[in-house]
Amino acid sequence: MLRYTLMRLGIFAGCLVVVWGLVYSGLAPRGLGASNGLWMVMLALLISAPLSFVLLRGERDRASVQVVRRVDRMKANIDANRAQEDAADDTARVQGQAS
């Protein structure tokens, strides 16, 4: 999961550098007044999102498999704890009725 996140950040940083170069070379429009930095970040986000979607498909699939495994493991632990608690409760009830 960390690898996927770092790869997405890398694609965004690359797009930001390209957008910065295009804006300061005059090939892309500048933002209004002090909003130039925000304009470049938004444009880099707009470009990097579809690139990440296409280029990182395999890594995204591997990350989702890891997430599913982790969720399944957590569900199994919760079910095991619930069963253990139910068994302890049943034992306490039986002992309470026998007294």
Protein Blocks (a to p, Z undefined) as FASTA:
>chain_A
ZZmmmmmmmmmmmmmmmmmmmmmnopaccdehjlmmmmmmmmmmmmmmmmmmmmmmmmmm
mmmmmmmmmmmmmmmmmmmmmmmmmmmmmmmmmmmmmZZ
